[in-house]
C-alpha cells in the first residue's frame, strides 16, 4: 500500500512540476482553462509513474525505496515529455 501511495505522489508532483515549468502548449491554452492542464498533467504523470515503476520491476532493477522513487520519476518524466510532444 505504501508503494502505491508513493508512486501516486511522485506522479502528481511530476505532473504539477511539468505543468508549472513547461506550461501548457499553445493549442491547450486556446481551448481549455489553466486548471484543466494541471489536472491532466497530474493524471499523465501518475500514469507515467506507474509505467516507470512496472518497467523497473520487469527489468529487476531492485525493490528498494530509492529505486521505486527514481523509476517512478523517470517514467513520469518520459511519459509527460512524450505526451507534450504529441500535443
C-alpha positions in Angstrom: 0.0 0.0 0.0 2.9 2.4 0.8 4.4 1.8 -2.7 1.0 2.6 -4.3 0.7 5.9 -2.4 4.4 6.7 -3.1 4.0 6.2 -6.8 0.8 8.2 -6.9 2.5 11.1 -5.1 5.6 11.0 -7.4 3.3 11.1 -10.4 1.2 14.0 -9.1 4.3 16.0 -8.2 5.9 15.3 -11.5 2.7 16.4 -13.3 2.5 19.6 -11.4 6.1 20.5 -11.9 5.9 19.7 -15.6 2.9 21.9 -16.0 4.5 24.6 -13.9 7.8 24.7 -15.8 6.9 23.5 -19.3 3.5 25.2 -19.3 0.5 24.3 -21.4 1.0 24.1 -25.1 -0.4 26.8 -27.4 -3.2 24.6 -28.5 -4.2 23.7 -24.9 -4.2 27.4 -24.0 -6.6 28.2 -26.8 -9.3 25.7 -25.9 -9.0 24.9 -22.1 -8.6 26.7 -18.9 -5.5 26.6 -16.8 -6.9 24.1 -14.2 -7.6 21.5 -16.9 -4.0 21.5 -17.9 -2.8 21.0 -14.3 -5.2 18.1 -13.7 -4.4 16.5 -17.0 -0.7 16.8 -16.4 -1.1 15.2 -12.9 -3.0 12.3 -14.4 -0.5 11.8 -17.1 2.3 12.0 -14.5 0.6 9.3 -12.4 0.3 7.0 -15.5 3.9 7.6 -16.3 5.0 6.9 -12.7 3.2 3.5 -12.8 4.7 2.7 -16.2 8.2 3.5 -14.9 7.7 1.5 -11.7 6.5 -1.6 -13.6 9.3 -1.4 -16.1 11.8 -1.3 -13.3 10.1 -4.4 -11.8 10.3 -6.2 -15.1 13.9 -5.4 -15.5 14.6 -6.4 -11.9 16.4 -3.2 -11.0 15.6 -3.7 -7.3 12.8 -3.2 -4.9 14.2 -0.6 -2.6 12.5 2.7 -1.8 15.1 4.8 -3.7 14.8 2.6 -6.8 11.0 2.9 -6.6 11.1 6.7 -6.5 13.7 7.0 -9.2 11.9 4.6 -11.6 8.6 6.3 -11.0 10.1 9.8 -11.5 11.9 8.7 -14.7 8.7 7.0 -16.1 6.6 10.1 -15.3 9.1 12.4 -16.9 9.3 10.3 -20.0 5.6 9.9 -20.4 5.0 13.6 -19.8 7.6 14.5 -22.3 6.1 12.2 -24.9 2.6 13.5 -24.1 3.8 17.1 -24.6 5.4 16.2 -27.9 2.2 14.5 -29.1 0.1 17.6 -28.4 
